[in-house]
Amino acid sequence: MVKIMAADDEHDILQLLERILKKEGHKFIGCSTGGEFLKLYPKEKPDLVLLDVMMAGISGTDIYKKIKGSNKRQKVIFLTVLDITPTAGGVKTDELTAYVEKPFEPTDLLKKVRAILKK
């Protein structure tokens, strides 16, 4: 079973992610704030992280920088309504990082999840 942890300040998005990912057979841990995520992350050690880019307080990009500083192999998918590609001034990415634009189709999300988990 793959463990997936997400941070998103939209309750509806967390519920949708949970439904989609549990149906696929994954364990899901949802956090509604960046602070909550960072508190649980070291204990949970997820296989994959889903991060909302824009959250109040600690943003998804801030979380990304913190976890990549301690775990360069952490697989991450950003959930965003913004263009955050490196040319648009987004975070520097690697082969273990992907983007899913909101609103997203469940099939598109699952395609990205499967692709990142294979790496």
Number of C-alpha atoms within 10 A of each C-alpha: 8 15 16 24 24 29 28 25 20 13 12 10 20 19 12 12 23 20 14 17 20 14 10 12 11 15 16 20 19 21 20 18 20 23 15 13 23 16 11 14 16 11 8 13 13 19 17 21 25 24 28 25 25 18 18 12 10 16 19 25 19 16 19 21 14 12 18 13 11 10 10 11 15 17 22 27 22 23 24 18 15 12 12 17 13 10 9 9 9 13 14 11 12 11 10 17 19 18 19 19 15 14 10 13 11 13 10 11 20 15 11 16 21 10 12 18 13 8 9
